[in-house]
Amino acid sequence: MKLVLSYILSSLYYLFFGLVLVIFHGIQWICHKFFGYQAHKKSVDILNLFLLRCLHFLGGRVTFENSYKDELEKNQPHIIVANHQSMYDIPPLIWYFRKLHPKFISKMELGKGIPSISYNLRHGGSILIDRKNPRQSLPEIKKFTQYLNQTNNAAVIFPEGTRSRTGHPKSFSANGLLMLFKNCPNAKIIPVTINNSWKLQKKGSFPLGVGVHIHIKVQEPILVKDFTPKELVEVVENNIIKDIQVIENKK
């Protein structure tokens, strides 16, 4: 019965998810072309609030745990580092950290073909990198750090590279993190632990998991200047993975 229900609810979810992406693609274009950065950014915030609400069709919800709200002021660059369990990690981070103006280091393939999402990645301040080509990716990340230092916006990076389909953390790739840490010496790092979003796609893209409670914990912020870049990679990785909770999927 639950499997049948998941097919029905997943169909409803994708219908409304797709409608939101298509509608906000046009809204983004208008905001970006005629009203500038702030209007475009606001449209992206609202887009991601709607995408979060789409989870209700699946009986899903997202909870944030954050004891450090007062330490997250937009008066310096922030580097949000998180483990990666599914595509559904992204809307909560954009919405929750919207006051910090989060921008993504994303793979190049996402820069085209996806309504709203591709447009925002190309025009909203994020960067697109070829993960297999350091000659392209590392200079792009370095230019990105200059943008962060000038604007005091936040970078979001998933150092695992690809999402974990079982919830078990993968090893962090250090190159992108090192480039950010070396070139943003005044930044504050926000380690983030994401739990359970992998359960939405444990059977693949269809049907999606029903009744999933995504839990996102904001770890204690870290000042880049307090550690060497190499030390930071290890500290941040350890802080994130210590609270990852995985229950083995019994078949």
C-alpha positions as CSV (number, residue, x, y, z in Angstrom):
1,M,0.0,0.0,0.0
2,K,2.8,2.4,0.9
3,L,4.5,1.7,-2.5
4,V,1.2,2.5,-4.4
5,L,0.8,5.7,-2.3
6,S,4.4,6.7,-3.1
7,Y,3.7,6.4,-6.9
8,I,0.6,8.6,-6.6
9,L,2.2,11.3,-4.3
10,S,5.4,11.3,-6.4
11,S,3.4,12.1,-9.5
12,L,1.7,15.0,-7.8
13,Y,5.0,16.2,-6.4
14,Y,6.7,16.2,-9.8
15,L,3.7,18.0,-11.4
16,F,3.9,20.9,-9.0
17,F,7.7,20.8,-8.8
18,G,7.9,21.2,-12.6
19,L,5.3,23.9,-12.6
20,V,7.2,25.9,-10.0
21,L,10.4,25.7,-12.0
22,V,8.7,26.8,-15.3
23,I,6.8,29.7,-13.7
24,F,9.8,31.0,-11.8
25,H,12.1,30.7,-14.9
26,G,10.0,33.5,-16.4
27,I,9.9,35.5,-13.1
28,Q,13.6,35.2,-12.8
29,W,14.2,36.4,-16.3
30,I,12.0,39.5,-15.8
31,C,13.6,40.3,-12.4
32,H,17.2,39.8,-13.8
33,K,16.7,41.7,-17.0
34,F,14.6,44.7,-15.8
35,F,15.1,45.1,-12.0
36,G,18.7,43.9,-11.3
37,Y,20.4,41.7,-8.7
38,Q,18.3,42.3,-5.6
39,A,15.0,41.5,-7.4
40,H,16.5,38.4,-9.1
41,K,17.9,37.2,-5.7
42,K,14.5,37.7,-4.1
43,S,12.8,35.7,-6.9
44,V,15.3,32.9,-6.3
45,D,14.6,32.9,-2.5
46,I,10.9,32.6,-3.1
47,L,11.4,29.9,-5.8
48,N,13.2,27.8,-3.2
49,L,10.6,28.4,-0.6
50,F,8.0,27.0,-3.1
51,L,10.3,24.0,-3.9
52,L,10.5,23.3,-0.1
53,R,6.7,23.4,0.1
54,C,6.5,20.8,-2.7
55,L,7.9,18.3,-0.2
56,H,4.6,18.4,1.6
57,F,3.0,16.4,-1.3
58,L,5.3,13.6,-0.1
59,G,4.6,14.0,3.6
60,G,8.1,15.3,3.9
61,R,9.6,18.1,6.0
62,V,12.8,19.8,6.8
63,T,14.1,20.7,10.2
64,F,17.1,23.0,10.9
65,E,19.1,22.8,14.1
66,N,21.2,25.9,14.7
67,S,22.6,27.1,17.9
68,Y,24.8,29.8,16.2
69,K,22.3,32.1,14.5
70,D,23.8,35.2,16.1
71,E,27.2,34.4,14.6
72,L,25.9,34.5,11.0
73,E,26.0,38.2,10.1
74,K,26.5,39.4,6.5
75,N,29.5,41.5,7.3
76,Q,32.1,39.0,5.9
77,P,32.3,36.2,3.4
78,H,30.9,32.8,4.5
79,I,31.8,29.4,3.2
80,I,29.0,26.9,3.7
81,V,30.4,23.4,3.5
82,A,28.0,20.4,3.6
83,N,27.8,16.7,2.9
84,H,25.7,15.9,-0.1
85,Q,22.9,13.3,-0.1
86,S,20.5,14.4,-2.8
87,M,19.4,17.2,-5.0
88,Y,16.9,18.1,-2.2
89,D,19.8,19.4,-0.1
90,I,19.9,22.6,-2.1
91,P,16.5,24.4,-1.7
92,P,16.7,24.3,2.2
93,L,20.2,25.7,2.1
94,I,19.3,28.6,-0.2
95,W,16.1,29.4,1.8
96,Y,17.6,29.1,5.3
97,F,20.8,31.0,4.5
98,R,19.1,33.6,2.2
99,K,20.4,36.5,4.3
100,L,23.9,35.5,3.4
101,H,23.2,35.4,-0.3
102,P,24.5,31.8,-0.9
103,K,26.2,31.1,-4.3
104,F,27.1,27.6,-5.5
105,I,30.1,25.9,-6.8
106,S,28.3,23.6,-9.2
107,K,29.1,21.1,-11.9
108,M,29.0,22.5,-15.5
109,E,26.3,20.1,-16.6
110,L,23.7,21.9,-14.4
111,G,24.2,25.1,-16.3
112,K,21.8,24.3,-19.1
113,G,18.5,22.4,-19.6
114,I,16.9,22.8,-16.2
115,P,14.2,25.6,-15.9
116,S,14.9,28.2,-13.2
117,I,17.9,26.2,-11.8
118,S,20.2,26.6,-14.8
119,Y,19.2,30.2,-15.2
120,N,20.1,31.0,-11.6
121,L,23.4,29.2,-11.8
122,R,24.4,31.2,-14.9
123,H,23.2,34.6,-13.8
124,G,22.9,34.6,-10.0
125,G,26.6,34.7,-9.0
126,S,27.3,31.0,-8.8
127,I,30.0,29.3,-10.8
128,L,30.0,26.3,-13.0
129,I,33.1,24.0,-13.1
130,D,34.3,21.0,-15.0
131,R,35.2,18.7,-12.1
132,K,37.4,16.6,-14.4
133,N,39.5,19.6,-15.6
134,P,41.5,21.4,-12.8
135,R,42.8,23.9,-15.4
136,Q,39.3,25.2,-15.8
137,S,37.9,24.6,-12.3
138,L,40.6,26.0,-10.1
139,P,41.0,29.4,-11.9
140,E,37.2,29.7,-11.8
141,I,37.1,29.1,-8.1
142,K,39.9,31.7,-7.6
143,K,37.9,34.3,-9.5
144,F,34.9,33.3,-7.4
145,T,36.9,34.1,-4.2
146,Q,37.5,37.6,-5.5
147,Y,33.7,38.0,-5.9
148,L,33.1,36.7,-2.4
149,N,35.6,39.1,-0.9
150,Q,34.1,42.1,-2.7
151,T,30.4,41.3,-1.9
152,N,30.6,39.4,1.4
153,N,28.3,36.8,-0.1
154,A,28.4,33.2,0.9
155,A,29.8,30.2,-1.1
156,V,28.2,26.8,-0.9
157,I,30.3,23.8,-1.7
158,F,29.7,20.0,-1.4
159,P,33.2,18.6,-1.2
160,E,32.2,15.0,-1.7
161,G,31.7,16.0,-5.4
162,T,28.8,13.6,-6.0
163,R,25.9,12.8,-3.7
164,S,25.9,9.8,-1.4
165,R,23.0,7.5,-2.4
166,T,23.1,5.6,0.9
167,G,23.8,8.5,3.4
168,H,27.3,7.2,4.1
169,P,29.7,10.1,3.7
170,K,32.3,10.1,0.9
171,S,35.8,11.4,1.2
172,F,36.1,15.2,0.8
173,S,38.0,16.5,-2.2
174,A,40.4,19.1,-0.9
175,N,41.3,21.1,-4.0
176,G,38.2,23.4,-4.1
177,L,38.2,23.9,-0.3
178,L,41.9,24.8,-0.2
179,M,41.4,27.4,-3.0
180,L,38.5,28.9,-1.0
181,F,40.4,28.9,2.3
182,K,43.6,30.4,0.8
183,N,41.9,33.2,-1.0
184,C,39.2,34.1,1.5
185,P,41.3,34.7,4.7
186,N,38.6,36.8,6.4
187,A,35.8,34.3,5.7
188,K,33.8,32.3,8.3
189,I,33.2,28.7,7.6
190,I,29.8,27.2,8.3
191,P,30.0,23.4,8.5
192,V,26.6,21.8,7.8
193,T,25.5,18.2,8.4
194,I,22.6,16.9,6.3
195,N,20.7,13.7,7.3
196,N,18.0,11.7,5.6
197,S,17.6,13.5,2.3
198,W,19.1,10.4,0.5
199,K,15.9,8.5,1.6
200,L,13.9,10.6,-0.9
201,Q,15.7,8.9,-3.7
202,K,16.6,5.5,-2.3
203,K,14.5,3.8,-5.0
204,G,15.8,6.2,-7.7
205,S,14.0,9.2,-9.1
206,F,10.6,7.5,-9.1
207,P,8.9,6.8,-6.9
208,L,10.3,9.1,-4.2
209,G,10.3,8.4,-0.5
210,V,7.3,9.3,1.5
211,G,7.3,10.8,5.0
212,V,11.0,11.7,4.9
213,H,12.2,14.0,7.7
214,I,15.3,15.9,6.5
215,H,17.4,17.1,9.4
216,I,20.0,19.8,8.8
217,K,22.4,20.7,11.6
218,V,24.5,23.9,11.5
219,Q,27.8,23.2,13.2
220,E,29.9,25.8,15.1
221,P,31.3,28.4,12.7
222,I,35.1,28.4,12.2
223,L,37.2,31.4,11.2
224,V,39.5,30.7,8.3
225,K,42.4,32.7,9.9
226,D,42.5,30.4,13.0
227,F,43.9,27.4,11.0
228,T,46.1,26.6,8.1
229,P,44.1,25.6,4.9
230,K,45.2,22.0,5.2
231,E,44.2,21.8,8.9
232,L,40.9,23.4,8.0
233,V,40.0,20.7,5.5
234,E,40.4,18.0,8.1
235,V,38.6,20.0,10.9
236,V,35.6,20.8,8.7
237,E,35.3,17.3,7.4
238,N,35.4,15.8,10.9
239,N,32.8,18.3,12.2
240,I,30.4,17.5,9.4
241,I,30.6,13.7,9.4
242,K,30.5,13.2,13.2
243,D,26.7,13.9,13.2
244,I,25.8,11.9,10.0
245,Q,23.4,9.2,11.0
246,V,22.9,6.3,8.7
247,I,20.5,3.4,9.3
248,E,21.3,0.5,7.0
249,N,18.7,0.0,4.4
250,K,17.1,-3.4,5.0
251,K,15.8,-5.1,1.8
